[in-house]
Amino acid sequence: MHSGGLRFDRAVGPSGYAWWYVDALSDDGTRGLTLIAFIGSVFSPYYAWARRRGRHDPLNHCAFNVALYAARGGRWAMTERGAAQVHRQTSELSIGTSSMRMTGDALEITVDEICAPLPRRLRGSIRVLPSALCAQSFSLDEAGLHRWTPYAPRARVEVKFTEPAVEWSGVGYFDSNAGDEPLEDAFDSWTWSRASLPNRTVVLYDVKTRRPSDRTLALEFAPDGAAHPIEVPPTFALPPTGWRLERKTRADSGQIAHVVQTLEDAPFYSRSLLDTALLGARAPAIHESLSLTRFSSPWIQWMLPFRMPRITF
C-alpha cells in the first residue's frame, strides 16, 4: 500500500465527503476497535445544517471517530473540527490532535481525543499492517457518485493505548469511501459486513437507494487482495436493535448467523459482531446497519450534538 493510492489530500467537492475506516478484533475475541477519519463528516448535524444555509465546504466539518470495545472500559469519541484544524498531505492527514500517515508499508495512527458526553481522555496509537492489498474501487450507485475502495481487506492491527491502558493485536481491515453528494440524498439505507475466513475476507454490501438502482456487492478477497465476485448468499434476518433498527445479513443457505454482541446501538446506526457462515465456513464478522431516513429526521439531528461536539478554534 502506498500513500499515493490513499490520497489523503484528494479533492472533496462541495457537499461531498471522504472517509478512511479501520476496524479490528483482538486475537482472543475480547476487544475491538473502529476508527473513521472524516472529511465532510457524513453523520454531522452541523454539516447538514450548514448545507441548508448554502454552506457546502466539507473541510469545515471533519472528525476522527474512535471507538474501543471491551466488556469493561470501552470508550467512544467524535469531535468535529473546522478547516483551520485540518492538515492534509498525500501521505498524512491530521484533524485536531489526531492523525494518520503512511510510513513504509504501515498505516500509523495517533489518537488524542476527548469522549462525550462523559469527558474522558482517549489517547493511544494504532498500527495497520496490510497482509492483502486491493486498489480496485467499486461504485455504490448507478451514477458513480459514491465509491468504495477496500485498500486492505485483511491486515494485522496493533493497538496500544495509554488512556485507557490497553494493548492488543488482531485481524483487521482498512477501506475508504468517497462521494460527491450527501449520503442521504442517494441512499435510504444499507447493510455492510466483512467476515474473516482463514486467509480470505468476504465483504457484503446491500445498498437501498432513493433511485431505482438498489445494489448488492458480494466479494471474496484472496490472500493477495484480488477481489472475486461470489454468488450472493440468501438474506438472513437478525434481531432489531434496542432502537428497533432493522438488522439483516447474508449467510450460506441453511446456515444461521447470530449477533454475538451489539457494539454500537444508535437510533439510525448499529455496529455488531456476528458469528456467521460464508463459503462453507463459520467466521466472525463486523456488521453495520444504517438508516439514512432516520438520520435525516429532525429529532435525530437534535440529539446528535450530545455525542458529537464541535470545536471551531
Summary of the structure (lengths in Angstrom):
residues: 313
radius of gyration: 18.2
end to end distance: 34.1
largest distance: 55.3
contacts: 1064
relative contact order: 0.16
helix: 11%
strand: 56%
